[in-house]
Amino acid sequence: MEQFNTIEKADLKESDLTKYRHIPLHVIAADPEGQTKVLNALRWMEEQIDRA
């Protein structure tokens, strides 16, 4: 969650972990590094799953 919150205007909270939350594409697109931040967050998630 913290990884995705690096995207400007993404505002995920701990309570969102039990919900189906999303970050709208326009929010990702508005962040100059949005695409990179999403990819980094997904890579981080993959690493955490591989470690489990």
C-alpha positions as CSV (number, residue, x, y, z in Angstrom):
1,M,0.0,0.0,0.0
2,E,2.8,2.4,0.9
3,Q,4.3,1.7,-2.5
4,F,1.2,2.8,-4.3
5,N,0.8,5.8,-2.1
6,T,4.0,7.3,-3.7
7,I,1.7,8.2,-6.6
8,E,0.6,11.7,-6.3
9,K,-3.1,11.9,-5.0
10,A,-3.3,8.2,-4.4
11,D,-4.7,7.9,-0.9
12,L,-5.0,4.3,0.2
13,K,-5.4,3.6,3.9
14,E,-4.9,0.6,6.1
15,S,-8.7,0.0,6.2
16,D,-8.6,-0.3,2.4
17,L,-6.7,-3.5,2.6
18,T,-10.0,-5.4,3.2
19,K,-11.8,-3.7,0.3
20,Y,-11.6,-3.6,-3.5
21,R,-9.9,-0.2,-3.9
22,H,-8.3,1.3,-7.0
23,I,-6.3,4.2,-8.2
24,P,-7.9,5.8,-11.2
25,L,-5.8,5.9,-14.4
26,H,-6.1,9.7,-14.6
27,V,-4.4,9.9,-11.2
28,I,-1.6,7.7,-12.4
29,A,-1.3,9.6,-15.6
30,A,-1.3,13.0,-13.8
31,D,1.9,12.0,-11.9
32,P,4.9,12.5,-14.1
33,E,6.4,9.3,-12.7
34,G,3.1,7.5,-12.3
35,Q,3.8,4.6,-14.6
36,T,7.2,3.9,-13.1
37,K,5.7,4.1,-9.6
38,V,3.0,1.6,-10.4
39,L,5.5,-0.8,-12.0
40,N,7.8,-0.5,-9.0
41,A,4.9,-1.2,-6.6
42,L,4.0,-4.3,-8.6
43,R,7.6,-5.5,-8.7
44,W,7.7,-5.0,-4.9
45,M,4.5,-7.1,-4.5
46,E,6.0,-9.8,-6.6
47,E,9.1,-9.9,-4.5
48,Q,7.1,-10.2,-1.3
49,I,5.0,-13.0,-2.7
50,D,8.2,-14.9,-3.9
51,R,9.6,-14.6,-0.4
52,A,6.5,-16.1,1.2
